[in-house]
Amino acid sequence: MAYQFVHLETFSRKADSQGRTTDFIFSEASRKPEASIHVANPLPPIVVFGVGVAEVQEMHDAAAAAATISVEGGKTRKIRQDQKTLHTVVASHPYMMAEIRDDPAKRKEAEEWERRSISWLRSLYGDDLKSVVRHEDESHFHLHAYVVPTDDPELKAIKFHPGTVAKRAAMAAGPTSGESEKALHRRADVDYKQAMRAWQDSYYQAVGIPCGLTRLGPKRRSLTRAEWQREKVQAKALQQTVERARKVKESGDIFLRVTKTEAAAIRATAARDKEIAEKAKADAEAARAEAEKAQEVAAKAVSRAERYSGASGKLRAMWDSLGESKLATKIREEFAAEIARVRAFAKTVQERLKVEEKRRHEAERKAHEAAQDAERARDAVLRMRIERDRAYSMLPPEKQQEFTVAGPSMSMVLRPSAKKDKK
């Protein structure tokens, strides 16, 4: 694998020193003959994000025609023809097109590089990123991105150039105490370079490392072929390390999600059991009230029956053509069965209430224990990952490649990979 290549540039409707205008840039992107003489067999661009080149051009030209800036006196005027209104980014993959066409594995690597590059562009430019197209008619698999700030009334695309923004900020702040104008310009140039390095570094972190690319090529640093080969091996090892770390993290996240899901299910079951127990308790209270009411009715009935005792009771019995014992016995017999039924029902409800109360307490206990187990499991995974990463980081680079990841489970640790002695 080779080094990363990503480049940015801004353009205006007026030709620059190389004769390029926004119209020329759009023509080259869409492979119009007059702008594609550098391509032996031009092919239409493949849109991989946003809209096509023609739509971006229409969008840009309409916004440029309507854009205005404020001038003295509170008036506005049309923007100048030489104002930068289009921002572009070009990113190229180090594989040759022939390699990508002939090797499915390399095609897959290039497509992963493309996906990560688009994600990085979207994170930088948001809704101002209007289109990303891929060209497959040149030596390398590469992308062109087009950024148009259509929400900016002044359509200032220069704000997307980090180097220019940093240099202008330094110049606008002016010289420090005792600083000459020449020294100010040198400092502004340093700020420009630092901002551009930061922009390249952000691409390296988001795309270069995960795709196994080096930050810089050998020519710019005068590396020997052996040094360059070692650096490419290191870049590939770094890519594999990052990928292993990502898989370990995903495995840990899956374990935590499963544990949390199980704990949530236990808590839900406990909540349902609690609800059932509370309903049973309410039913028991209602049954108890009903039983008490029935007992009151029975007591009143017995009281009425006892009125037949004594002289007055005998008179009533004679009047009713019934004897005292006969009447009292009859009344008690009529209410005895009802009283026994109510008492048995009340006893059954009370016993059921005790059972439901016990179930509710047991369910709440299990839910609490499950939540504690999930919390301990998460803490254990985090401690394990911290210890593993710390131990791994302390190894020298040549030793780090002797380790593999054993996962995904609670035993996700780094362990030496098995090696066979060559004789």
C-alpha positions as CSV (number, residue, x, y, z in Angstrom):
1,M,0.0,0.0,0.0
2,A,1.3,3.6,-0.8
3,Y,0.6,7.0,0.7
4,Q,-2.5,9.1,0.8
5,F,-3.3,11.8,-1.8
6,V,-5.9,14.5,-1.1
7,H,-5.9,18.0,-2.5
8,L,-8.2,21.1,-2.3
9,E,-8.6,24.1,-4.5
10,T,-11.1,27.0,-4.9
11,F,-12.2,28.6,-8.2
12,S,-14.0,31.7,-9.5
13,R,-15.9,32.4,-12.7
14,K,-12.9,34.5,-13.9
15,A,-9.9,32.5,-15.3
16,D,-6.9,31.9,-12.9
17,S,-3.3,31.9,-13.9
18,Q,-3.7,28.5,-15.5
19,G,-6.8,29.6,-17.4
20,R,-9.2,27.6,-15.3
21,T,-12.7,28.9,-14.5
22,T,-15.7,27.3,-12.7
23,D,-17.1,26.5,-16.2
24,F,-13.9,24.7,-17.1
25,I,-13.8,22.7,-13.8
26,F,-17.4,21.5,-14.4
27,S,-16.6,20.7,-18.0
28,E,-13.6,18.6,-17.0
29,A,-15.6,16.8,-14.4
30,S,-18.4,15.9,-16.9
31,R,-15.7,14.9,-19.4
32,K,-16.6,17.3,-22.2
33,P,-14.1,16.9,-25.1
34,E,-12.7,20.5,-24.9
35,A,-11.7,20.0,-21.2
36,S,-10.7,16.3,-21.3
37,I,-7.7,16.3,-23.7
38,H,-5.6,14.8,-20.9
39,V,-7.7,11.6,-20.8
40,A,-7.1,9.1,-23.5
41,N,-10.5,7.5,-23.4
42,P,-12.9,9.7,-21.4
43,L,-15.8,8.0,-19.6
44,P,-18.8,9.6,-17.9
45,P,-18.3,10.3,-14.2
46,I,-20.0,8.0,-11.7
47,V,-22.0,9.9,-9.1
48,V,-21.3,8.4,-5.6
49,F,-22.9,11.2,-3.5
50,G,-25.3,14.0,-4.1
51,V,-26.3,15.2,-7.5
52,G,-24.6,15.1,-10.9
53,V,-22.1,17.6,-12.3
54,A,-24.7,19.4,-14.5
55,E,-27.0,19.9,-11.5
56,V,-24.1,21.3,-9.4
57,Q,-23.2,23.7,-12.2
58,E,-26.8,24.9,-12.5
59,M,-26.9,25.3,-8.7
60,H,-23.6,27.2,-8.6
61,D,-24.4,29.5,-11.5
62,A,-27.8,30.5,-10.2
63,A,-26.3,31.2,-6.7
64,A,-23.5,33.2,-8.2
65,A,-25.9,35.3,-10.3
66,A,-28.0,36.1,-7.2
67,A,-25.1,36.7,-4.7
68,T,-24.5,40.2,-3.5
69,I,-22.2,41.9,-1.0
70,S,-22.7,45.0,1.2
71,V,-20.8,48.1,0.3
72,E,-20.5,51.6,1.9
73,G,-23.7,53.5,2.4
74,G,-25.8,50.4,3.2
75,K,-26.0,49.4,-0.4
76,T,-25.4,46.1,-2.1
77,R,-23.7,45.1,-5.4
78,K,-23.2,41.9,-7.3
79,I,-20.1,39.8,-6.3
80,R,-17.0,40.2,-8.4
81,Q,-16.2,37.7,-11.2
82,D,-12.9,36.8,-9.5
83,Q,-14.5,35.9,-6.2
84,K,-14.0,32.3,-5.2
85,T,-17.4,30.6,-5.5
86,L,-16.6,26.9,-5.9
87,H,-14.5,24.7,-3.6
88,T,-13.2,21.4,-4.8
89,V,-11.4,18.4,-3.2
90,V,-9.6,15.7,-5.2
91,A,-8.7,12.4,-3.5
92,S,-6.9,9.5,-5.3
93,H,-6.4,5.9,-4.2
94,P,-2.9,4.5,-4.7
95,Y,-4.1,1.4,-6.6
96,M,-3.9,1.5,-10.4
97,M,-7.2,1.0,-12.2
98,A,-5.9,-2.2,-13.8
99,E,-5.2,-3.6,-10.3
100,I,-8.7,-2.7,-9.1
101,R,-10.4,-4.2,-12.2
102,D,-8.4,-7.5,-12.0
103,D,-8.4,-8.1,-8.2
104,P,-11.8,-8.2,-6.3
105,A,-10.0,-7.8,-3.0
106,K,-8.3,-4.6,-4.1
107,R,-11.6,-3.4,-5.5
108,K,-13.1,-4.0,-2.1
109,E,-10.3,-2.0,-0.4
110,A,-10.8,0.9,-2.9
111,E,-14.5,0.9,-2.2
112,E,-13.9,1.0,1.5
113,W,-11.5,4.0,1.0
114,E,-14.2,5.7,-1.1
115,R,-16.9,5.2,1.6
116,R,-14.6,6.6,4.3
117,S,-13.5,9.6,2.1
118,I,-17.2,10.5,1.5
119,S,-17.9,10.3,5.2
120,W,-14.9,12.6,5.9
121,L,-16.1,15.1,3.3
122,R,-19.6,15.2,4.7
123,S,-18.3,15.7,8.3
124,L,-16.3,18.8,7.0
125,Y,-18.8,20.4,4.6
126,G,-22.2,19.3,5.7
127,D,-25.0,20.4,3.4
128,D,-22.6,22.5,1.3
129,L,-21.2,19.3,-0.1
130,K,-23.3,19.0,-3.3
131,S,-21.7,16.2,-5.2
132,V,-18.9,13.6,-5.2
133,V,-18.1,11.8,-8.5
134,R,-15.7,9.0,-9.3
135,H,-13.6,8.8,-12.4
136,E,-12.3,5.5,-13.6
137,D,-10.8,6.6,-16.9
138,E,-7.4,7.7,-15.6
139,S,-4.5,5.8,-14.1
140,H,-5.9,5.8,-10.5
141,F,-9.2,5.3,-8.9
142,H,-10.1,8.9,-7.7
143,L,-12.9,11.2,-6.5
144,H,-13.9,14.8,-7.1
145,A,-16.0,16.6,-4.5
146,Y,-17.8,19.9,-5.2
147,V,-18.7,22.3,-2.4
148,V,-21.0,25.3,-3.0
149,P,-22.1,27.5,0.0
150,T,-25.6,28.2,-1.4
151,D,-26.9,29.3,2.0
152,D,-24.3,32.1,2.1
153,P,-25.8,35.3,0.4
154,E,-22.2,36.3,-0.6
155,L,-21.3,32.8,-1.8
156,K,-17.8,32.9,-0.3
157,A,-16.1,29.5,-1.0
158,I,-12.7,30.7,0.3
159,K,-13.9,30.0,3.8
160,F,-13.5,26.3,3.1
161,H,-9.7,26.7,2.5
162,P,-8.2,26.3,5.9
163,G,-4.8,27.6,4.9
164,T,-6.2,30.9,3.5
165,V,-8.5,31.3,6.5
166,A,-5.6,30.9,8.9
167,K,-3.3,33.3,7.0
168,R,-5.9,36.0,6.7
169,A,-6.7,35.8,10.4
170,A,-3.0,36.3,11.2
171,M,-2.7,39.3,8.8
172,A,-6.0,40.8,10.1
173,A,-4.7,40.6,13.7
174,G,-1.7,42.6,12.7
175,P,1.9,42.5,14.0
176,T,2.7,41.8,17.6
177,S,4.8,44.3,19.6
178,G,8.1,44.9,17.8
179,E,7.2,42.6,14.9
180,S,8.0,43.9,11.4
181,E,5.7,43.6,8.4
182,K,8.0,41.1,6.9
183,A,8.0,39.0,10.1
184,L,4.2,39.2,10.2
185,H,4.1,37.8,6.6
186,R,6.4,34.9,7.6
187,R,4.3,34.1,10.6
188,A,1.1,34.2,8.5
189,D,2.8,31.8,6.0
190,V,3.6,29.4,8.9
191,D,0.0,29.5,10.1
192,Y,-1.1,28.7,6.5
193,K,1.2,25.6,6.4
194,Q,0.1,24.4,9.9
195,A,-3.6,24.7,8.9
196,M,-3.0,22.7,5.7
197,R,-1.1,20.1,7.7
198,A,-4.0,19.8,10.1
199,W,-6.4,19.4,7.2
200,Q,-4.2,16.6,5.8
201,D,-3.9,15.0,9.3
202,S,-7.7,14.9,9.7
203,Y,-7.9,13.0,6.4
204,Y,-5.1,10.6,7.6
205,Q,-6.9,9.9,10.9
206,A,-10.3,9.3,9.2
207,V,-9.2,7.6,6.0
208,G,-5.5,7.0,5.8
209,I,-5.0,4.9,8.9
210,P,-8.1,2.7,8.5
211,C,-7.1,2.0,4.9
212,G,-3.4,1.3,5.6
213,L,-2.0,4.4,3.8
214,T,1.1,6.3,5.0
215,R,0.9,10.0,5.7
216,L,3.6,11.0,3.2
217,G,5.4,9.4,0.3
218,P,9.1,8.5,0.1
219,K,10.2,11.2,-2.3
220,R,9.3,14.2,-0.1
221,R,11.4,12.7,2.7
222,S,14.2,11.2,0.7
223,L,13.6,7.7,2.0
224,T,15.5,4.7,0.7
225,R,13.5,1.9,-0.8
226,A,14.1,-0.3,2.3
227,E,13.0,2.5,4.6
228,W,9.9,3.1,2.4
229,Q,9.1,-0.6,2.5
230,R,9.4,-0.7,6.3
231,E,7.1,2.3,6.6
232,K,4.5,0.6,4.4
233,V,4.6,-2.5,6.6
234,Q,4.2,-0.3,9.6
235,A,1.2,1.4,8.0
236,K,-0.4,-1.9,7.3
237,A,0.3,-3.1,10.8
238,L,-1.3,0.1,12.2
239,Q,-4.4,-0.5,10.0
240,Q,-4.7,-4.1,11.3
241,T,-4.3,-2.9,14.9
242,V,-7.0,-0.3,14.5
243,E,-9.2,-2.9,12.9
244,R,-8.7,-5.3,15.8
245,A,-9.3,-2.6,18.3
246,R,-12.6,-1.8,16.5
247,K,-13.7,-5.4,16.5
248,V,-12.9,-5.7,20.2
249,K,-14.8,-2.6,20.9
250,E,-17.8,-3.9,18.9
251,S,-17.7,-7.2,20.8
252,G,-17.7,-5.4,24.1
253,D,-20.5,-3.2,23.0
254,I,-22.5,-6.2,21.9
255,F,-22.0,-7.9,25.3
256,L,-23.0,-4.8,27.1
257,R,-26.1,-4.4,25.0
258,V,-27.1,-8.0,25.5
259,T,-26.6,-7.7,29.3
260,K,-28.6,-4.5,29.4
261,T,-31.4,-6.1,27.4
262,E,-31.5,-9.1,29.7
263,A,-31.5,-6.9,32.8
264,A,-34.3,-4.8,31.2
265,A,-36.3,-8.0,30.6
266,I,-35.9,-9.1,34.2
267,R,-37.0,-5.7,35.4
268,A,-40.0,-5.8,33.2
269,T,-41.0,-9.2,34.5
270,A,-40.5,-8.0,38.1
271,A,-42.7,-5.0,37.3
272,R,-45.4,-7.3,35.9
273,D,-45.2,-9.5,38.9
274,K,-45.5,-6.5,41.1
275,E,-48.5,-5.3,39.2
276,I,-50.1,-8.7,39.6
277,A,-49.4,-8.8,43.3
278,E,-50.8,-5.3,43.8
279,K,-54.0,-6.4,41.9
280,A,-54.3,-9.5,44.0
281,K,-53.8,-7.3,47.1
282,A,-56.6,-5.0,46.0
283,D,-58.8,-8.0,45.3
284,A,-58.1,-9.4,48.7
285,E,-59.0,-6.1,50.3
286,A,-62.2,-6.0,48.4
287,A,-63.0,-9.6,49.4
288,R,-62.2,-8.8,53.0
289,A,-64.6,-5.9,52.9
290,E,-67.2,-8.1,51.4
291,A,-66.6,-10.7,54.1
292,E,-66.9,-8.1,56.9
293,K,-70.2,-6.9,55.3
294,A,-71.5,-10.5,55.2
295,Q,-70.5,-11.0,58.8
296,E,-72.4,-7.9,59.8
297,V,-75.5,-9.1,57.9
298,A,-75.1,-12.5,59.6
299,A,-74.8,-10.9,63.1
300,K,-77.9,-8.9,62.5
301,A,-79.8,-12.0,61.4
302,V,-78.6,-13.9,64.6
303,S,-79.7,-10.9,66.7
304,R,-83.1,-11.0,65.1
305,A,-83.3,-14.7,65.8
306,E,-82.4,-14.2,69.4
307,R,-85.3,-11.9,69.8
308,Y,-87.5,-14.9,70.0
309,S,-86.1,-16.0,73.4
310,G,-87.9,-15.0,76.6
311,A,-91.7,-14.3,77.1
312,S,-91.9,-11.9,74.2
313,G,-90.2,-14.5,72.0
314,K,-92.7,-17.1,73.0
315,L,-95.6,-14.8,72.1
316,R,-94.0,-14.2,68.7
317,A,-93.5,-18.0,68.3
318,M,-97.1,-18.7,69.2
319,W,-98.3,-15.9,66.9
320,D,-96.2,-17.5,64.1
321,S,-97.4,-21.0,65.0
322,L,-93.8,-21.9,65.7
323,G,-92.0,-22.9,68.9
324,E,-89.0,-20.8,70.2
325,S,-86.4,-23.5,69.5
326,K,-87.9,-24.2,66.1
327,L,-87.7,-20.6,64.9
328,A,-84.2,-19.9,66.2
329,T,-82.9,-23.2,64.8
330,K,-84.4,-22.4,61.4
331,I,-82.9,-18.9,61.2
332,R,-79.4,-20.1,62.3
333,E,-79.5,-22.9,59.8
334,E,-80.4,-20.5,57.0
335,F,-77.4,-18.2,57.8
336,A,-74.8,-20.7,59.0
337,A,-74.0,-22.0,55.5
338,E,-73.6,-18.4,54.2
339,I,-71.4,-17.4,57.1
340,A,-69.2,-20.5,56.6
341,R,-68.9,-19.7,52.9
342,V,-67.9,-16.1,53.4
343,R,-65.3,-17.1,56.1
344,A,-63.8,-19.7,53.8
345,F,-63.6,-17.2,50.9
346,A,-61.9,-14.6,53.1
347,K,-59.4,-17.2,54.3
348,T,-58.6,-18.2,50.7
349,V,-58.1,-14.6,49.6
350,Q,-55.8,-13.9,52.6
351,E,-53.7,-16.9,51.7
352,R,-53.5,-15.9,48.0
353,L,-52.5,-12.4,49.1
354,K,-49.6,-13.8,51.1
355,V,-48.4,-15.9,48.1
356,E,-48.6,-12.9,45.7
357,E,-46.8,-10.7,48.2
358,K,-44.0,-13.2,48.4
359,R,-43.8,-13.4,44.6
360,R,-43.6,-9.7,44.3
361,H,-40.8,-9.4,46.8
362,E,-38.9,-12.3,45.0
363,A,-39.3,-10.6,41.6
364,E,-38.0,-7.3,43.0
365,R,-35.0,-9.0,44.5
366,K,-34.2,-10.7,41.2
367,A,-34.5,-7.5,39.2
368,H,-32.2,-5.7,41.7
369,E,-29.6,-8.5,41.5
370,A,-29.7,-8.5,37.7
371,A,-29.2,-4.8,37.5
372,Q,-26.2,-5.2,39.8
373,D,-24.8,-8.0,37.7
374,A,-25.1,-6.0,34.5
375,E,-23.3,-3.0,36.2
376,R,-20.5,-5.3,37.4
377,A,-20.2,-6.9,34.0
378,R,-19.9,-3.5,32.2
379,D,-17.2,-2.4,34.7
380,A,-15.3,-5.6,34.2
381,V,-15.3,-5.2,30.4
382,L,-14.1,-1.6,30.7
383,R,-11.3,-2.5,33.2
384,M,-10.3,-5.4,30.9
385,R,-10.1,-3.2,27.9
386,I,-8.1,-0.5,29.7
387,E,-5.6,-3.1,31.0
388,R,-5.3,-4.7,27.6
389,D,-4.8,-1.4,25.8
390,R,-2.2,-0.3,28.4
391,A,-0.3,-3.6,28.2
392,Y,-0.4,-3.5,24.4
393,S,0.8,0.1,24.1
394,M,3.9,-0.7,26.2
395,L,5.1,-3.4,23.8
396,P,7.7,-2.4,21.1
397,P,6.3,-2.2,17.6
398,E,7.9,-5.5,16.5
399,K,6.3,-7.3,19.4
400,Q,2.8,-5.9,18.8
401,Q,2.4,-7.9,15.6
402,E,2.9,-11.2,17.6
403,F,-0.5,-10.7,19.3
404,T,-4.0,-11.4,18.2
405,V,-7.4,-10.8,19.7
406,A,-9.4,-13.6,21.3
407,G,-13.0,-12.6,21.2
408,P,-15.8,-11.7,21.2
409,S,-16.7,-12.7,24.8
410,M,-15.8,-11.8,28.4
411,S,-12.3,-13.3,27.6
412,M,-11.5,-10.6,25.1
413,V,-7.7,-10.2,25.8
414,L,-4.5,-10.0,23.8
415,R,-2.6,-13.2,23.7
416,P,0.6,-14.3,21.8
417,S,-0.2,-15.9,18.5
418,A,1.1,-19.4,18.0
419,K,4.3,-19.6,16.0
420,K,6.0,-22.6,14.5
421,D,9.8,-22.7,14.6
422,K,11.2,-22.9,11.2
423,K,14.1,-25.4,10.9
